[in-house]
């Protein structure tokens, strides 16, 4: 499995996903501005992965700070954090990483600045390792809902490339196929306009030896009508406490089709992607990206010059369309997600059993 991101020789090294699958190229980011550029330009993408990138970007920015006092160090680091927070507004993981870093700083405010710089590197690497373990736990719970012989549809890319490793939506598929020996098939939506399904999901599942078939986004409904698809698993960039799910544009369409055809629609969501402070999906800021992603493909124009374009990067699927949410703590009904924020929550009683 190719490493998505790592800290190496005081640089952040990330796989340039914008070039996949034609070229496997790694970019060395020597400063936090380059990390921010990588997030904006989709060298690295996927909510958990950009959360890791943000933590590493903060650690990298910290190394450049010339300050002797905690107050001076923290003030300069706030600028670094704001730059990274501004890169992708829909995904909550960047803010989650920033808040985690702030807690670390507060708990170590009496340490010398040199020690704080080292602690930030250690914390970023710990976030990376934790993410891999979280993904495996999501996969374990989600695999219980996959039967031998199932065909699974997924939209966009929520695999190892979107995380520290192993993936969220693809983790149940990998565990079901590779560890449990279930005979499954995966159907990947191409996911216009940036083609994350075609370029990334299809590529990494083929690398893992999981049978995968690529379709255009508008083929999903026809296959559902034929009875080809047994269930859908997608990832999420932000899930609100009522169970509404923001994910790559087109996810809402898939969820509505699932409702019509009585197909389970599952969401793989690490707790770091759940925004317990936000009441509903209506409040999620939706990123709009440049028109060139729609009017061109790999630099080749496919639309007339000057045409108006709406390029929403994400949409929100209401909780009523979601059958269950897979987290590292188990599978839960969307309406029970808010209860996970309580320290005394009875996790065992809330967990959903497989269909």
N, C-alpha and C positions, 0 to 999 in steps of 0.2 A: 504494500500500500504506500503510495507516494505521500511524503510529508507535505502538508498544506502550508505550515508555517513553523519556524523555529528560531530560537535565539542562538546565534553563533558568532563568536569572536566580536562581541559587542555590536552586532548588527542584527536587524530583523530580516530573516531570509524567508521570502514567500514565493510559492509557486504561482507563476503568472497564468491564471485560469482563463484570461482573455484569449490566449493563444492555443488552448486545448481544443480538439485533440491532435491538431496537426503538429504541434511543437511543445515539448516539455522543457520549459525555461524557468529558471529561478532568478528572482530579483533580490539583490542585497540593498536593503534600506539603511542608509548610514545616519539618517536623522528622522525625527518624528514627522516632519513635513512630507517626506517621501512615503512614510507609512500612511498618512492621511490621503495622499494622492492615490496610493494603491487601493485604498478602500473606495474612494470615489470612482476610480476608473475600472473597478471590478477585477483588479489583479487578484484580490481576495474578496470573497463574497460568501453569503450565508451567515445567518445571525450569530451562531456560536463562534464561527471563525473570526468574524470581525470584532466580536467581544474580546477574543484572545489578542487579535491584532492591536486593539485599543490599549489593552494592558501592556503589551510589549512596546507600543509607541510611547506610552507615558514613561515607562522605564528608560527608554532610549532618550527621550527628551530630558529626563532627569539628569542623565550623565553630562549634559551640556551646561547645566546650571552652575553659575559661579555665585555661591552664597555661603556664608558662614553660620547664619542663624536658621532655626526652624521656620520662623515667620517669613524670612526672605526666600527660603527655599520653597515653601508652600505657595507663596504668592506667585512666583515664577512658574511653578508647576500648574497652577490654575489656568494659565494661558495655554499650556500644552493640552490640558484636558478639554478646554473649550474648542480648540481646533479639531480635535478628534470627535467630540460630540456633534459637531456641525456637518460631519461627512455624510451620514445616512440617517435621516430623522425617523424612519419607520421602525427599524429594528431597535428593540429595547436593550439588547445585550451590551451595547457601548456604554449606555448610562449605568447599567448594572456593574460593569467593570470599573467605571469611574468611581462609583459609590464604594465599591470594595476597596479600591486603592485609598480613598479618603479615610475609611475606617482604619486601615493599616497605618496610615500616617498619624492619626490621632492616638492610636495605641502605642506609638513609638516616638512621640514628640520630644522626648528627652534624649534620644539617640543623636550622635553626631551626624552631620549631613552625609559624610562618606558612608556611614552605615545605612542610612536611609536609601541611598542610591543602590546599594547592594540588595537591600530588602525588597525593593521594587522589582529587581530582576528575578529574584527568587519567587516572588508572588506571581509574576507573569508566567513563569515556567510551571508553577503549581496549578494555575488556572488551566493551562494547556493539558497537563496530566489528568486533572480532575475531569475535564471535558471528555476525554477518551473513556474513562470509567463510567461516567454518566451515560454516554452513548450506548455502552454495552448493557447497562441496566435497562435503558429504554428498550433496547432490542430484545432483552429477555422477556419483559412484560408484553411487548407487542407481538412477539412470536407465538404467544399462546392463542392469539386470535387468528392465526394463519393455519389453515388446514392443508393436509397433503393433497396436492393436485390443484391448489388455488392459482388463479391468475390475478395479479395485483397491478392496479394502475397507480402511477405516481406522476406528479406534476412538478416541473422545475427540477432543482437539484437540492436534495437535503441528505446528501451522502457524505462520505469521508471528506470530500473537497470543501464542503460547507461547514466543517467542524474541525476540531483538533485531530480527528481521526475516527473512523468507523461509521459516522453518520448518525442522523436521527431517524428520518423516515426509512432509510435503507437498512438500518441496524436490525429491525425485526426480520427483514428479508434475508440478510446475511446469516443470522443465527438460525432461522428456519431451514435454509438451504444447506449451509455449510456444517452446522453443528448438529442439527436435528434430523438431517437427511430427508426433509420433506421435498417432494417434487413440485416446485413452483415455477411459474412463469411471471416475468415482470413486463408490463407495457409502459413505456415512457413517452409522455407527451413531449413534443419537440420544444415547446414553451417559447413562443415568440414574445418579444422581438429579438432577444439576445441568445435564444436557443440553448439555454442551460440544460434542458433535457436531452437534446441531440448531442451537444458537444461534451457534456460532463457526465450526466447520469448514465447514458448508454455506454460511454467509455469506461467508467469505473466499474460498472456491473460486469462488463465483458472482461475487464482485468481480474475481477474476483471470481470469474467462472460461473456467474449466475445468468441463466437464459433470459435475454431481454430483447424486446421488439420495439422499434421506434415507430411512432405514428404522428401525424399532424394533429395539432390541438383539436381541430374540428372533426376528428374521427372518433373521439371518445364516446359521444352519444350513440353513434351507430353500433359500436361494439357492445355497449351496454344493452341496447335493444335486442341484439342477437344473443345475449346471455353469455358473452365471452368473459366478462369481468366479474369477479367474485367480491372484491373489496378494493378500497382505495386507501392509500396511506400517503400523507403529505407532511411537510414540515411547517414551521411557522416562524415569522420574524417578530411577532408580538401577539400574545394572547392576553386578553383582559380578564378581570376577575369574574365576569359573568360567563366566560367561555367563548366569547367572540374571537375569531382567529384572523389575523392579517397574514397573508402569504402572497407569493408571486401572483401577479395579475393573471386571471383565468381560473384561479382556484375556486372562486365563488361559483363560476359556471359549472365546474365539475361537481361541486357539492349539490347544486340544484338538480343536476342530471341524476345523481345518486338517489336523491329523495324520490324523484319520479320513478326510478327503476328499482327501488327498494334494495339498494346496495349499501352496505356499511361504509361510512366515510370517517376515517380515523386521522387524527393529527398527532404527530410526534413532537412533544414540546418539553425540552429541559426546563426545570423550574426557573432558570436564569432568563428564559424567554417569556415568562409569564409576568405581566405587569399588574401586580396586586393593587397598585395605587390607582389604576384606571378603571372606571366603572363599566364602560362598554366600548365596543369597537368603533362607535361613531366618533369617539374622541381621538382616535389614532391618527397622527399626521401621515398623509399618504404622499410619498415622494413622487415627483414628476421629473422625468429625465429628458434628455435632449431629443429633438426630432430626428436626428441622424440615425438613431437606433432603429427607427421604423422605416425611414426612407431609403436606407442603404443596408446592404448585407455584405459584411467583410469588405467595406469600402466601395462596393459597386452599387450605384443608384438604381432603385427599383420603383421609384415614385417620381411624379413630375416635380420639377423645380417650383418652389413657392407654395406647394400644397400645405394646408393647415393640418397640424398633427396634434393629437392628444396621446401622450405616452405616460400613462399611469404605471408605476413600477409594481404596485401592489393593489389588492382589493381585500375587502373584509367579508368573511363568511360568518353569518350569524350563528350563534350557538345551537339554534334549533335544527340546523342541518348536520351537526357534528354528532356522530355515534359515540365516540369516546376519545379521550385525550390520553396518550401514552406519555408518562413522565418516568423519571428514574425511581419514583416511589411506587409506581403501579399505574394501572389504567383506571380512569375515572370518568364519570359523567361530566359534561361541561358545567352543569349547574353546581357540581361539588368542588370545582377547582378553587373557589374562594376559600373553602374550608381548610385547604392545605397551608394557608398562611398562618393558621393558629398553631401555636406550639403544642397544645393539648389535643390536636386533632386525632381522632381514632382512624388512622390510615387503613388498618386492616378492614374495618367495617365499611369504609368508603370504596374500597377497591371493587372494580367490576370483574366479573367472571367471564371467561371466553364464551363466545356465541355457540 
